[in-house]
């Protein structure tokens, strides 16, 4: 990761933190860009902003938020959030996303769906003309169904790989105790809506990384400055 990319992620994290208003319930995403959001939000709280609380989309984000004294609540404490902010691995022109590079896609989707507003943040490298062109689509699967689901994903045209931990080669296990199958489709995903329906129909799939028609806005930082989409 270049220094420029780190700078862009910090810029967009700070800009996103400024969307948080007094008394809000906030959903916090997962990943390197979301980490800058969490740090920037903590700085705003130290400077006098008060929020009802925040809901974390992963154990990693929860640890970071706790270390920075951000008040965390279980999602069930209120049920609906005012605003959720999260990064993405890919963002297409319609603000459809691929998420789950950090393995937290299930909780990320739950948090995003529980918010009245969902804003996605990223650096300019995340913008793609078609989903699946640069990043694999993660599919979270119950371990018992791993082999069966792998076969059905192959039948949909996916080149698949079980996600493993760097270094050890052990299978990656999500915060929910499941595995992740990373799927690549030659040429990208031509019809995300159709693929979403097909994957959801596979018994043993817990969730997938297609976030369609969920984000209302994207904040993007890059060489051209800070952009708001659409």
Secondary structure as UniProt FT lines:
FT   HELIX           3..17
FT   TURN            18..19
FT   TURN            22..23
FT   STRAND          25..28
FT   HELIX           32..46
FT   TURN            47..48
FT   STRAND          53..56
FT   HELIX           59..67
FT   TURN            68..69
FT   HELIX           75..77
FT   STRAND          83..87
FT   STRAND          90..91
FT   TURN            93..94
FT   STRAND          97..98
FT   TURN            101..102
FT   HELIX           105..113
FT   STRAND          118..123
FT   HELIX           124..126
FT   TURN            131..132
FT   STRAND          137..141
FT   HELIX           143..145
FT   HELIX           146..155
FT   TURN            156..157
FT   STRAND          159..162
FT   TURN            166..168
FT   TURN            175..176
FT   STRAND          179..184
FT   TURN            186..187
FT   HELIX           192..200
FT   TURN            203..204
FT   STRAND          205..208
FT   STRAND          210..211
FT   STRAND          217..222
FT   TURN            223..224
FT   STRAND          225..229
//
